[in-house]
Amino acid sequence: MANEITTTTVDDLVYSAEILASAVLPHFYGNLVASALIRSADISGFPSKAKDFPITPGVAASSVAEGVDLTNTAFATTKTTVTVGEVGIMFTITDLLSVSEVVNEAFYATEGGKALAVKLNSDVLALSAGFANNTGATGVNLTEANIIDGLVTLAAAGVPPPYRGVLSPRQWADLVGDIGTTIVSGQGAHAREQTNDLAVPSTGGLGTLYGVEWYTSHLVPTANAGADHSGMIVNPEYAIGHVSKWDVRAEIERDSSLRAREVVLTACYGVGELLDAAGLQVLSDA
């Protein structure tokens, strides 16, 4: 088996390098924002690997003349099915490393858990390209007018609030720089004061602009061969579904012939678009 973790490959973590556990610098995993964008369901207690999200049809009432019988209105539901699948990561820690380094299996389990969280967030954010509607354009900066156009598109489709959006750091910078130049011309300082410059706190949340709760993440995918970024605005109750069979599960297994222990982490979930009109892609240059 390849890629075993040995004293050679992670010499920076062994005690002989004279480091302390408190001095270990964790990897940057960035802001994980998927939970704000999705409708979640748990099927851990059900003998199934898929969940249906029933969708009711739109119906219309009409005027009726006195003394005239009503006629039946057709009412046929549809559904969106989200199927789960496994994702995982494994570390193999040799015995020599385990007695030479300052960290233990829990350290690797924690780092693996972070990697699984990144995978889930990436899967959710990748759905932005699947929405039929979009705002912005390829090769140009994101503007305040683009955001207004996107909100008009959602409202015109009858999508109710709340709306939540996620942008790449570059899209966020473009939007902050444009506030007050296209919508409230001449009042830029006032607009920035009201939005607090959409500052980025530790949670990745940006605050609220035009009724949209904004987030930023470096995991927002690129589009058009890397030329653009592909953010999104959604109603989190209608646009994206997340189904979990089990959350992060950690196991440790002994491989005696290798003189090593395997730290295995898995999760089982699925994500998918529910109602296409309930979300749209936010496209701008990278």
Secondary structure in CASP SS format (residue, H / E / C, confidence):
PFRMAT SS
TARGET T0000
AUTHOR 0000-0000-0000
METHOD secondary structure of the structure
MODEL  1
M C 1.00
A C 1.00
N C 1.00
E C 1.00
I E 1.00
T C 1.00
T C 1.00
T C 1.00
T C 1.00
V C 1.00
D H 1.00
D H 1.00
L H 1.00
V E 1.00
Y H 1.00
S H 1.00
A H 1.00
E C 1.00
I C 1.00
L C 1.00
A H 1.00
S H 1.00
A H 1.00
V C 1.00
L C 1.00
P C 1.00
H C 1.00
F C 1.00
Y C 1.00
G C 1.00
N C 1.00
L C 1.00
V C 1.00
A H 1.00
S H 1.00
A H 1.00
L C 1.00
I C 1.00
R E 1.00
S E 1.00
A E 1.00
D E 1.00
I C 1.00
S C 1.00
G C 1.00
F C 1.00
P C 1.00
S C 1.00
K C 1.00
A E 1.00
K E 1.00
D E 1.00
F E 1.00
P E 1.00
I E 1.00
T C 1.00
P C 1.00
G C 1.00
V C 1.00
A C 1.00
A C 1.00
S C 1.00
S C 1.00
V C 1.00
A C 1.00
E C 1.00
G C 1.00
V C 1.00
D C 1.00
L C 1.00
T C 1.00
N C 1.00
T C 1.00
A C 1.00
F C 1.00
A C 1.00
T C 1.00
T E 1.00
K E 1.00
T E 1.00
T E 1.00
V E 1.00
T E 1.00
V C 1.00
G E 1.00
E E 1.00
V E 1.00
G E 1.00
I E 1.00
M E 1.00
F E 1.00
T E 1.00
I E 1.00
T E 1.00
D H 1.00
L H 1.00
L H 1.00
S H 1.00
V C 1.00
S C 1.00
E E 1.00
V C 1.00
V C 1.00
N C 1.00
E H 1.00
A H 1.00
F H 1.00
Y H 1.00
A H 1.00
T H 1.00
E H 1.00
G H 1.00
G H 1.00
K H 1.00
A H 1.00
L H 1.00
A H 1.00
V H 1.00
K H 1.00
L H 1.00
N H 1.00
S H 1.00
D H 1.00
V H 1.00
L H 1.00
A H 1.00
L H 1.00
S H 1.00
A H 1.00
G H 1.00
F C 1.00
A C 1.00
N C 1.00
N E 1.00
T E 1.00
G E 1.00
A C 1.00
T C 1.00
G C 1.00
V C 1.00
N C 1.00
L C 1.00
T C 1.00
E H 1.00
A H 1.00
N H 1.00
I H 1.00
I H 1.00
D H 1.00
G H 1.00
L H 1.00
V H 1.00
T H 1.00
L H 1.00
A H 1.00
A H 1.00
A C 1.00
G C 1.00
V C 1.00
P C 1.00
P C 1.00
P C 1.00
Y E 1.00
R E 1.00
G E 1.00
V E 1.00
L E 1.00
S C 1.00
P H 1.00
R H 1.00
Q H 1.00
W H 1.00
A H 1.00
D H 1.00
L H 1.00
V H 1.00
G H 1.00
D H 1.00
I C 1.00
G C 1.00
T C 1.00
T C 1.00
I C 1.00
V C 1.00
S C 1.00
G C 1.00
Q C 1.00
G H 1.00
A H 1.00
H H 1.00
A H 1.00
R H 1.00
E H 1.00
Q H 1.00
T H 1.00
N H 1.00
D H 1.00
L H 1.00
A C 1.00
V C 1.00
P C 1.00
S C 1.00
T C 1.00
G C 1.00
G E 1.00
L E 1.00
G E 1.00
T E 1.00
L E 1.00
Y C 1.00
G C 1.00
V E 1.00
E E 1.00
W E 1.00
Y E 1.00
T E 1.00
S C 1.00
H C 1.00
L C 1.00
V C 1.00
P C 1.00
T E 1.00
A E 1.00
N C 1.00
A C 1.00
G C 1.00
A C 1.00
D E 1.00
H E 1.00
S E 1.00
G E 1.00
M E 1.00
I E 1.00
V E 1.00
N C 1.00
P C 1.00
E C 1.00
Y C 1.00
A C 1.00
I E 1.00
G E 1.00
H E 1.00
V E 1.00
S E 1.00
K E 1.00
W E 1.00
D E 1.00
V E 1.00
R E 1.00
A E 1.00
E E 1.00
I E 1.00
E E 1.00
R E 1.00
D E 1.00
S C 1.00
S C 1.00
L C 1.00
R C 1.00
A E 1.00
R E 1.00
E E 1.00
V E 1.00
V E 1.00
L E 1.00
T E 1.00
A E 1.00
C E 1.00
Y E 1.00
G E 1.00
V E 1.00
G E 1.00
E E 1.00
L C 1.00
L C 1.00
D H 1.00
A H 1.00
A H 1.00
G E 1.00
L E 1.00
Q E 1.00
V E 1.00
L E 1.00
S E 1.00
D E 1.00
A C 1.00
END
